Amino acid sequence: MEYGYSVLMGFFAVALWIYAGLLAIFKDYNMLPIRAQISVKPKNPKEYTAQFAKVIALVACSPALSALTGLWNMTAAFIVLLVTAVIFIWIGTKLVHND
C-alpha cells in the first residue's frame, strides 16, 4: 500500500475534527477524558470546552498536512508532522491562555 501513511493520517485528522466539532457543538465538559477533567477545574466548563475544541481542531491540521506531504515524500511527511504538531500545540496554548 503505497499511500497507507497518508490514508491513516487523513483518517486520524478527520476523527480529531469530528471530535472537536462535537465538543464545540455540545460544549459538554464530560466529553473530555477523565484524566483531563481531574487535572483541570475551569471556572466556566462550557467556555473551556469550546476553547479546547478549537485547540483540537488546530492540532488536527498537523496530521492532515503530513498526509498531504506523505503523498510526495515520506521523510518530509514525518518532519512536517513533528514540526507542525509542536507549532500548533504552542499556538493552542496561547489561544487558551489569552481567552
FIMI-817270 format. One line per 10 residues: number of its first residue (from 1); their letters; for each residue x, y, z of N, C-alpha, C. Coordinates in Angstrom, 2 decimals, always signed. Layout:
<firos>
NUM> A> X,Y,Z,X,Y,Z,X,Y,Z; ... $
</firos>
This chain:
<firos>
1> MEYGYSVLMG> +0.84,-1.17,+0.00,+0.00,+0.00,+0.00,+0.89,+1.23,+0.00; +0.94,+1.85,-1.14,+1.88,+2.94,-1.34,+1.52,+4.19,-0.53; +0.26,+4.45,-0.38,-0.18,+5.66,+0.32,-0.83,+5.35,+1.66; -0.42,+4.27,+2.29,-1.00,+3.87,+3.57,-0.84,+4.91,+4.66; +0.33,+5.49,+4.74,+0.58,+6.52,+5.76,-0.35,+7.70,+5.56; -0.48,+8.15,+4.33,-1.33,+9.31,+4.05,-2.79,+9.02,+4.37; -3.25,+7.83,+4.06,-4.63,+7.45,+4.35,-4.85,+7.41,+5.86; -3.92,+6.79,+6.58,-4.04,+6.69,+8.04,-4.03,+8.07,+8.70; -3.13,+8.92,+8.30,-3.07,+10.27,+8.87,-4.30,+11.08,+8.48; -4.81,+10.87,+7.29,-6.03,+11.55,+6.88,-7.21,+11.14,+7.74 $
11> FFAVALWIYA> -7.36,+9.83,+7.99,-8.43,+9.35,+8.86,-8.28,+9.90,+10.28; -7.06,+9.94,+10.77,-6.81,+10.45,+12.11,-7.19,+11.93,+12.21; -6.83,+12.71,+11.20,-7.17,+14.14,+11.21,-8.68,+14.32,+11.17; -9.37,+13.56,+10.34,-10.83,+13.67,+10.25,-11.48,+13.28,+11.57; -10.98,+12.23,+12.21,-11.53,+11.81,+13.51,-11.36,+12.91,+14.55; -10.21,+13.56,+14.56,-9.99,+14.65,+15.51,-10.90,+15.84,+15.21; -11.11,+16.14,+13.93,-12.00,+17.24,+13.56,-13.44,+16.94,+13.95; -13.86,+15.68,+13.81,-15.21,+15.30,+14.22,-15.36,+15.46,+15.74; -14.36,+14.98,+16.49,-14.39,+15.12,+17.96,-14.42,+16.59,+18.36; -13.60,+17.41,+17.71,-13.57,+18.84,+18.03,-14.92,+19.48,+17.69 $
21> GLLAIFKDYN> -15.51,+19.07,+16.60,-16.82,+19.60,+16.23,-17.89,+19.24,+17.24; -17.87,+18.00,+17.70,-18.84,+17.57,+18.71,-18.64,+18.34,+20.02; -17.39,+18.54,+20.40,-17.11,+19.32,+21.61,-17.61,+20.76,+21.45; -17.39,+21.34,+20.28,-17.80,+22.73,+20.06,-19.31,+22.87,+20.01; -19.99,+21.88,+19.46,-21.45,+21.96,+19.36,-22.11,+21.76,+20.71; -21.73,+20.68,+21.41,-22.41,+20.34,+22.66,-21.83,+21.03,+23.89; -20.56,+21.43,+23.83,-19.88,+22.09,+24.95,-20.07,+21.33,+26.26; -20.02,+20.02,+26.16,-20.22,+19.15,+27.33,-18.85,+18.80,+27.91; -18.57,+19.31,+29.09,-17.28,+19.08,+29.74,-17.03,+17.60,+30.00; -18.10,+16.82,+30.14,-17.96,+15.38,+30.41,-17.51,+14.59,+29.19 $
31> MLPIRAQISV> -17.47,+15.21,+28.02,-16.97,+14.53,+26.82,-15.44,+14.47,+26.81; -14.81,+15.24,+27.68,-13.35,+15.19,+27.79,-12.95,+13.93,+28.54; -11.75,+13.43,+28.29,-11.28,+12.26,+29.05,-11.23,+12.55,+30.54; -11.41,+11.51,+31.34,-11.43,+11.65,+32.80,-10.14,+12.28,+33.31; -9.01,+11.90,+32.71,-7.72,+12.44,+33.16,-7.68,+13.96,+32.98; -8.27,+14.46,+31.91,-8.29,+15.90,+31.67,-9.25,+16.59,+32.62; -10.34,+15.93,+32.96,-11.31,+16.52,+33.88,-10.74,+16.65,+35.28; -9.93,+15.69,+35.69,-9.37,+15.70,+37.03,-8.29,+16.77,+37.16; -7.47,+16.94,+36.12,-6.34,+17.86,+36.22,-6.72,+19.32,+36.05; -7.86,+19.60,+35.40,-8.27,+20.98,+35.16,-9.66,+21.19,+35.73 $
41> KPKNPKEYTA> -9.78,+22.20,+36.56,-11.08,+22.57,+37.12,-11.40,+24.00,+36.66; -11.98,+24.16,+35.47,-12.23,+25.51,+34.96,-13.39,+26.20,+35.68; -13.35,+27.51,+35.67,-14.44,+28.28,+36.27,-15.71,+28.16,+35.44; -15.54,+28.15,+34.12,-16.67,+28.02,+33.20,-16.41,+26.81,+32.30; -16.93,+25.63,+32.63,-16.64,+24.43,+31.85,-17.08,+24.50,+30.39; -18.19,+25.17,+30.10,-18.66,+25.26,+28.71,-17.70,+26.08,+27.86; -17.24,+27.19,+28.40,-16.29,+28.03,+27.67,-14.95,+27.30,+27.49; -14.51,+26.62,+28.53,-13.27,+25.86,+28.44,-13.37,+24.78,+27.38; -14.49,+24.08,+27.32,-14.67,+23.01,+26.35,-14.66,+23.58,+24.93; -15.28,+24.72,+24.72,-15.27,+25.35,+23.40,-13.85,+25.76,+23.00 $
51> QFAKVIALVA> -13.10,+26.32,+23.94,-11.71,+26.70,+23.65,-10.85,+25.47,+23.36; -11.08,+24.42,+24.12,-10.32,+23.19,+23.92,-10.64,+22.56,+22.56; -11.89,+22.69,+22.12,-12.28,+22.19,+20.80,-11.51,+22.92,+19.70; -11.30,+24.23,+19.87,-10.51,+24.98,+18.90,-9.08,+24.45,+18.82; -8.51,+24.15,+19.98,-7.14,+23.65,+20.02,-7.06,+22.28,+19.35; -8.02,+21.41,+19.61,-8.02,+20.09,+18.99,-8.14,+20.22,+17.47; -9.01,+21.10,+17.01,-9.17,+21.31,+15.57,-7.88,+21.85,+14.95; -7.22,+22.73,+15.65,-5.96,+23.28,+15.15,-4.88,+22.20,+15.09; -4.76,+21.42,+16.14,-3.73,+20.37,+16.17,-4.04,+19.28,+15.16; -5.31,+19.08,+14.81,-5.67,+18.08,+13.80,-5.16,+18.46,+12.41 $
61> CSPALSALTG> -4.81,+19.71,+12.23,-4.24,+20.13,+10.94,-2.86,+19.52,+10.72; -2.17,+19.18,+11.79,-0.84,+18.60,+11.68,-0.83,+17.26,+10.95; -1.64,+16.26,+11.36,-1.65,+15.02,+10.58,-2.23,+15.20,+9.18; -3.13,+16.18,+9.01,-3.67,+16.43,+7.67,-2.58,+16.95,+6.74; -1.79,+17.90,+7.23,-0.68,+18.40,+6.41,+0.36,+17.31,+6.16; +0.59,+16.48,+7.16,+1.53,+15.38,+6.99,+1.02,+14.37,+5.96; -0.28,+14.13,+5.96,-0.86,+13.20,+4.98,-0.68,+13.73,+3.56; -0.90,+15.02,+3.39,-0.71,+15.61,+2.06,+0.76,+15.56,+1.64; +1.64,+15.82,+2.58,+3.07,+15.77,+2.28,+3.51,+14.33,+2.01; +2.88,+13.36,+2.69,+3.22,+11.95,+2.50,+2.93,+11.44,+1.10 $
71> LWNMTAAFIV> +2.05,+12.09,+0.40,+1.80,+11.72,-1.00,+3.01,+12.03,-1.87; +3.84,+12.94,-1.40,+5.00,+13.36,-2.15,+6.28,+12.69,-1.64; +6.54,+12.76,-0.31,+7.79,+12.24,+0.24,+7.55,+11.86,+1.71; +7.92,+10.64,+2.09,+7.67,+10.16,+3.44,+8.56,+10.84,+4.48; +9.80,+11.08,+4.17,+10.69,+11.75,+5.13,+10.18,+13.15,+5.43; +9.79,+13.85,+4.39,+9.24,+15.19,+4.58,+7.94,+15.13,+5.38; +7.15,+14.07,+5.20,+5.89,+13.93,+5.93,+6.14,+13.82,+7.43; +7.15,+13.04,+7.83,+7.47,+12.91,+9.25,+7.95,+14.24,+9.83; +8.74,+14.94,+9.06,+9.25,+16.25,+9.51,+8.09,+17.23,+9.66; +7.20,+17.24,+8.67,+6.03,+18.13,+8.73,+5.17,+17.79,+9.94 $
81> LLVTAVIFIW> +4.97,+16.50,+10.21,+4.16,+16.09,+11.35,+4.75,+16.60,+12.66; +6.03,+16.40,+12.86,+6.67,+16.82,+14.11,+6.70,+18.33,+14.27; +7.11,+19.03,+13.23,+7.26,+20.48,+13.32,+5.90,+21.16,+13.48; +4.92,+20.77,+12.67,+3.61,+21.41,+12.77,+2.90,+21.05,+14.07; +3.10,+19.85,+14.58,+2.47,+19.48,+15.86,+2.98,+20.38,+16.97; +4.28,+20.60,+17.02,+4.86,+21.47,+18.05,+4.34,+22.90,+17.88; +4.33,+23.39,+16.67,+3.87,+24.76,+16.41,+2.40,+24.93,+16.76; +1.57,+23.98,+16.33,+0.12,+24.10,+16.58,-0.21,+23.94,+18.07; +0.50,+23.09,+18.78,+0.28,+22.96,+20.22,+0.68,+24.25,+20.92; +1.78,+24.84,+20.50,+2.23,+26.10,+21.09,+1.19,+27.20,+20.84 $
91> IGTKLVHND> +0.70,+27.31,+19.60,-0.33,+28.29,+19.28,-1.59,+28.02,+20.09; -1.95,+26.73,+20.24,-3.13,+26.37,+21.02,-3.03,+26.78,+22.47; -1.86,+26.65,+23.07,-1.70,+27.09,+24.46,-1.85,+28.60,+24.56; -1.42,+29.32,+23.55,-1.59,+30.77,+23.56,-3.06,+31.15,+23.40; -3.80,+30.41,+22.58,-5.23,+30.68,+22.40,-6.01,+30.48,+23.70; -5.75,+29.39,+24.37,-6.48,+29.09,+25.61,-6.04,+30.03,+26.72; -4.77,+30.34,+26.79,-4.25,+31.20,+27.85,-4.79,+32.62,+27.74; -4.92,+33.13,+26.53,-5.35,+34.51,+26.34,-6.84,+34.71,+26.54; -7.63,+33.65,+26.36,-9.10,+33.81,+26.47,-9.63,+33.38,+27.78 $
</firos>
